[in-house]
Amino acid sequence: MVSSATEDVEIVREQLGDAGYQLLHGPDMREALQMIEATPPDLVLLDIEAPGMGAVQFCEALRAAPKTEAIPILIIGRPEKLDPEALLQIGPDGYVRRPFRQAELLSRIRTLLRLKELNIKLGDRNSQVLEANARLDQLNQELITRNRELEQGLEMAHRLQEALLPQHYPVVENMSFSHKYSPAEAVGGDLFQITGLADGNAVLFVTDVSGHGVGAALVASIVKAVIEHIDFQGKTPTDILKDFNSRFRSILGPMTPQVYATGVVIILDGPARSLRIANAGHPCPLV
């Protein structure tokens, strides 16, 4: 409390002590300001008639310092001393007219302290929200970066998978070839190969790995390697599918029940204009 009225100070000290508050007294505003700056209190009771410096200057000094700017200021004064314009300039958090009643004073003090406590909690929560937002921004940036990397990786995988498809067609009498590859996602499990034979014919091998996306594309690359190691010469479509199935299952091992591929093998006889077909679970290959 900042006041030169000793009797008022003792009365307030007793009243506040009974309510559980501790009162520190500064006899004039300059000394009180030094005490407050050294040990900031929870609230300042300012007798507007206290000597030492002007009440406006005193309040401005408190509001200007980071350590004391948020301390509530409760003005005490006689009605004739509480000039409205001066109060607006001081900017207190409340005022009590002298002579004051104990209940009124305690009510104003409790209200201001409660508001201060709520402001502190609100500030803490705002800080937590700001920290959380900053963390979310950081995670969002990381997610954007990883998504960009994933998109680049998928684009590369798409180009690599297209490279697994035939880049050139064999020459077969009475037949021509063309294809369009459009996976449901960036990559997929569909694959085909056209291999020319020594007798002028060709073998068309079409497979579809179970599933979609990257997992199916990885298995499709295994399928491509398996097909590359099969000797088609002199074999029937059924023989080729059996050979493929045996190699494919041996590579997958324990994953065989979870991963499978359908397949169609067509031997194209150009001079005879005929097809020989073997189908292993694949949709009908002819349109």
LONUTI-920951 format. One record per residue: residue in three letters; z, x, y of N, C-alpha, C, O in turn. Coordinates in steps of 0.1 Angstrom, whole numbers, plus 5000, padded with zeros to 4 digits. Layout:
LONUTI-920951
AlaZXYZXYZXYZXY...
This chain:
LONUTI-920951
Met500050084988500050005000500050095012500750195013Val499250055022499150125035499850045045499249945050Ser501050085050501750005060502850085066503450175059Ser503150055078504250125085505550035085506550075090Ala505349915081506449815080507249845068506949795057Thr508349915069509149955057509749835050509749825038Glu510149725058510749615051509649545043509949495032Asp508449535048507349465040507049545028506849485017Val507049675029506749765018507849735006507449724995Glu509049735010510149715000510049574993510249564981Ile509749475002509549344996508449334986508549284975Val507249394990506149394982506349484969505949444958Arg507049594971507349684960508149604949507949614937Glu509149534954510049454945509249344938509349324926Gln508449274946507649164940506649214929506449154919Leu505949324933504949374924505649444912505049434900Gly506749504914507549564903507849454892507749474880Asp508349344897508749234888507549184880507649134869Ala506349194886505049154879504449264871503449244864Gly505049384870504549494862503649584869502949664862Tyr503549584882502749674889503549784896504749764899Gln502949904898503650014905503050024919501750024920Leu503850034929503350044943503550184948504750244948Leu502550244953502650374961502450344975501550264979His503250404984503250374998502750485007503150605005Gly501750455016501350555026501750495039501250395043Pro502550565047503050515060501950505071502050415079Asp500850575070499750565079498450585072498450625060Met497350545078496050535071495550675067494950695057Arg495850775076495350915072496050965060495351015051Glu497350955060498051005048497750925036497550985025Ala497550795037497250705026495850745021495650745008Leu494950775030493550815025493650945017492850955007Gln494451035021494551165013495151134999494751184989Met496151044999496751004986495750934977495650964965Ile494950844983494050774975492950864969492550854958Glu492450964978491451054973491951144962491151184953Ala493251184963493851264953494051194940493651244929Thr494551074940494750994928494350844931495150764936Pro493150814928492550684931493450574924493550584912Pro493850474932494650364926493750254920492450264922Asp494350154914493550034910493149944921492149874920Leu493949944932493749854943494449904955495449974954Val493949874967494549914980494949794987494149704990Leu496249794991496849695000496849755014497549855016Leu496049705023495949765036496449675047495949565050Asp497549725053498149655065497249695077497149805081Ile496549595082495549615093496149675105495449735114Glu497549665107498149725118498749865116499449915125Ala498549915104499050045101498450155111497250145114Pro499250255115498650355124497850465117497750455105Gly497350555124496750675119495250685121494650785125Met494550565119493150555122492750405121493550325117Gly491550375126491150235125490950185111490550265102Ala491150055109490949995096489450005092489150025080Val488549995102487150005098486850145094486150165083Gln487250245101487050385097487650415083487050485075Phe488850365081489550385068488750325056488550395046Cys488250205058487450135047486150205045485650225034Glu485550245056484250325055484450455047483550485039Ala485550525050485850645042486050615027485550695019Leu486650505024486850475010485450445003485150484992Arg484650365010483450315005482450435004481450424996Ala482550535012481650645012481850745001480950824997Ala483050754995483350854985483150794971483550684968Pro482350864962482150804948483350774941483350674933Lys484450854943485650824935486350704939487150644931Thr486150654952486950544957486150424961486650324966Glu484750434960483950324965484150194958483850094964Ala484550194946484750064938486150014939486449914932Ile487050084946488450034946488549904955488049904966Pro489049794949489249674957490149694969491149764968Ile489849634980490749644992491149504996490349424999Leu492549494997493149365001493749385014494749455015Ile493349315024493849325038495049235039495049115035Ile496149285046497249215050497449215065497349325071Gly497549095071497749105086498048965091497948865085Arg498548965104498848845111497548775115496548835118Pro497548635115496348565118495648615131494448625132Glu496448635141495848675154495148815153494348855162Lys495548895143494949025141493749035132493049125132Leu493548925125492448915115491248855122490848745120Asp490648935131489448895138488248885128488048985120Pro487548765127486548755117485448855118484948905107Glu485048895130483948995131484449135126483649205119Ala485749165129486249285124486349285109486049385102Leu486749175103486849165088485449185082485349255072Leu484449125088483049145083482649285083481949335074Gln483049355094482749505095483449585085482949675079Ile484749555083485549625073485049605059484949695051Gly484649475056484149445043485149455032484949515022Pro486349395034487449395023487049295012486049215013Asp487749315001487549224989488349094991488149004983Gly489249095000490048975003491149005013491349115017Tyr491748895018492848925028493948815026493748705021Val495148855030496348765029496948765043497148875049Arg497248645048497848635061499348655060500048615051Arg499848725070501348745071501948635080501348605090Pro503048585077503848615065503248565052502848445052Phe503248645042502648605029503648555019504848595019Arg503148475010504048424999503748514987502648554985Gln504848534979504748614967503648564958502848644953Ala503648434955502648384946501248404951500348434943Glu501048384964499648404969499248554968498148584963Leu500148644971499848784970499548824956498548894954Leu500348784947500148824933498848764927498148824920Ser498548644932497348574927496148654932495148674924Arg496148694945494948774950494848904943493748954940Ile495948974940495949104934495449084919494549164915Arg495948984912495448964898493948934898493248984890Thr493548854907492148814908491248934910490248954903Leu491649024920490749144923490849244912489749304909Leu491949264905492049354894491249304882490549384875Arg491249174880490449114869488949134872488249164863Leu488549104885487149124888486749274887485649304882Lys487649364890487349504889487149544874486249614870Glu488149484866488049514851486649454845486049524837Leu486349334850485049284845483849364850482949384842Asn483949414862482849494867482649624859481549674857Ile483849684856483849804848483149774834482349854829Lys483649664828483049634815481549604816480749644807Leu481149534827479749504829478949634831477849654826Gly479549724838478949854840478749934827477749994825Asp479849924819479749994806478649934797477950004791Arg478649804797477549734789476149764795475249774787Asn476049764808474749804814474349944810473149964807Ser475350034809475050164805474550174791473650244787Gln475250094782474950084768473550024767472750074758Val473249924775471849864774470849964778469749974772Leu471150034789470150134794469950244783468850294781Glu471050284777470950384766470150334755469250404749Ala470450204751469650144740468150134744467350154735Asn467950094756466550084760465850214760464650224756Ala466550324765465950454764465650494750464650554747Arg466550464741466350494727465150424721464350474714Leu465150294725463950214720462650264726461650264719Asp462650304739461450364744461050494737459850514734Gln462050574733461750694726461250664712460250724708Leu461850564705461350524692459950464693459150484684Asn459750384704458450324706457350434707456250424702Gln457650534715456750644717456450714704455350754701Glu457550734696457450804683456550714674455650764667Leu456750584675455950494666454550494671453650494662Ile454250494684452850504689452250634684451050624679Thr452950744685452450864680452050864665451050914661Arg453050814657452850804643451650714639450950734630Asn451650594646450550504644449150564647448150554640Arg449150644658447950714662447550814651446350824647Glu448550894646448250984635447850914623446950964616Leu448450794620448050724608446650674609445850674600Glu446350624621444950574623443950684622442850664616Gln444250804627443350914626443250954611442150994606Gly444350954604444350984589443550884582442750924573Leu443650754585442950654578441450664581440550644573Glu441150694594439750714597439150834589437950824585Met439850944588439451054580439251014566438251054559Ala440250934560440150894546438950804544438250814534His438650714554437450634553436150714553435250684544Arg436050814561434850904561434750974547433650994542Leu435951024543435951094530435551004518434751044509Gln436050884519435650784508434150754508433550744498Glu433650734520432150714521431450834516430350814510Ala431950954517431351074511431251064496430451134490Leu432250994490432250984475431050894470430650904459Leu430550804479429450724475428150794475428050904481Pro427150744468425850824467425250844481425150754489Gln424850964483424151004496422651004494421950994503His422251014481420851014478420650934465421550944456Tyr419550864464419250784452418250854443417350924447Pro418450844429417450894420416150814421416150704425Val415050884417413750814417413550754403413550824393Val413450614403413250544391412050454393411950374402Glu411150464383409950384384410250234385411150184378Asn409450164394409650014395410949974401411249854401Met411750064406413050024412413350094425412850204427Ser414050024434414550094446416050054448416549964442Phe416750134456418150114457418550114472417950174481Ser419650034475420250044488421749994486422049924476His422550024496423949974494424649964508424250024518Lys425649884508426449874520427949874515428349794507Tyr428749954521430149964517431049914528431049964539Ser431749804526432649734536434049704529434249594525Pro434949804529436249774524437049674532436849664544Ala437949594526438749504533439649574543439949514554Glu440149694540440949774549440149894553438949904550Ala440849994559440150114563439550184550438450244551Val440350184540439950244527440250144516441050044518Gly439550154504439750064493439550124480439350254479Gly439550044470439450094456438050074450437950094438Asp437050034458435750004452434950134452434950214461Leu434150154442433350274440432150254431432250174422Phe431050314435429850314425429150444426429250524435Gln428350464415427550584414426250554407426250484397Ile425250614411423950604405423450744401423350834409Thr423250764388422950894382421650894375421450804366Gly420750974379419450984372419551054359420251144357Leu418751004349418651064336417451144333416451124341Ala417451224323416251314321415051234317413951284319Asp415151114311414051034307413450954318412550864316Gly413950974330413350894342414150764344413850694354Asn415150734336415950614338417150654347417250764352Ala418050564348419250594356420450504351420250404345Val421650554354422850484351423550444364423850524373Leu423850314365424650254376426050224371426250144362Phe427050294377428450274373429150214385429250274396Val429750094383430450024394431950004389432149954378Thr432850044398434350024394435049964406434649974418Asp436149894403437049834413438449864408438949804399Val439149944416440549974412441449864417441249804428Ser442549834409443449724413444149764426444449874429Gly444449664434445149684447444149714459442949704457His444749744470443949764482444549884490445649934486Gly443849924500444450024509444450164503443650204494Val445450244508445450394505445650414491445050504485Gly446650334484446950364470445650344462445450424453Ala444950234464443750214456442650314459441950354450Ala442650364471441650474475441950604467441050674463Leu443250634466443650754459443150744444442650844439Val443450624438443050614424441450614423440950664413Ala440850564433439350564433438850704433437750734427Ser439550794440439050934440439250994426438451084422Ile440250954418440450994404439250934396438751004387Val438950814398437850754391436550824393435750854384Lys436350874406435150944409435051074401434051114395Ala436251144400436251274393436051244378435351324371Val436551134372436351104358434951074355434351124346Ile434250994364432850964362431951094362431051104355Glu432351184371431551314373431551394360430651474357His432651374352432751454340432251394327432251444316Ile431651274328431051204317429551234316428851234325Asp429151274304427751294301427051164297427351114286Phe426151114305425550984302424450994293424050894287Gln423851114291422651124283422851074269423751124262Gly421950984264421850944251422950844247423150814235Lys423750794257424850704254424450554258423650534267Thr425050464251424850324255425950294266426850364268Pro425750184274426750144284428150124278429150164284Thr428250074265429550054259430150194256431350214259Asp429350294252429850424249430450494262431450554262Ile429650464273430050524286431450464290432250544295Leu431550334289432850274293433950314284435050344289Lys433750334271434850384263435250524266436450554267Asp434250604269434550744273435350744286436350814288Phe434950664296435650654308437050604306437950664312Asn437250504298438550444296439550544290440650554294Ser439050624281439850724274440350834284441450864285Arg439350884292439750984302440650934313441651004317Phe440350814317441150754328442550734324443450764332Arg442750674312444150654307444950774305446150784307Ser444250884301444951014298445451074311446451144311Ile444651054322445051104335446251024341447151084346Leu446150894340447250814346448550824338449550804344Gly448450834325449650854317450550734318450050614315Pro451850754321452750634322452450534332453050424332Met451550564342451250464352450150364348449850274355Thr449650384335448550304330448850154331447950074335Pro450050104328450349964329450249904343449949784345Gln450549984353450549944367449249954374448949884383Val448450054369447150084376446050064366446050114355Tyr445049994370443849974362442649964370442749944383Ala441449964364440149954371439249874363439149894351Thr438549774369437449714362436249794363436149874372Gly435249774354434049854355432849784349432949704340Val431649824354430349784349429449904348429349984357Val428849914336427850024334426549954331426349874322Ile425449994339424149944337423150054335423050144344Ile422450064324421350154323420050094327419649994322Leu419450154337418250104343417050174337416850294338Asp416150094330414950144324413850104333413349984332Gly413350194341412350154351410950124345410450014348Pro410450204336409150174330409150044323408149964323Ala410250014315410249884308410749774316410849654311Arg411149794328411749694337412849624330412949494330Ser413849694324414849634316416249694320416349804325Leu417249614317418649654320419449644307419349544300Arg420349734305421349724294422749734301423049824309Ile423649634298424849624306426049614297425949544286Ala427149674301428449664295429449634306429449704316Asn430249534304431149484314432649494309432949444299Ala433549564317434949574313435749504324436249574333Gly435849374323436749294332436249284346436949224355His434949324349434449314363433749174365433249124355Pro433649134377432849004380431449034376430949144374Cys430748924374429348934369428549024379428548994391Pro427849124373427249224382425849174387425249244395Leu425349074381423949034385423948914394424748814392Val423048914404422948804413421548744412421148654418
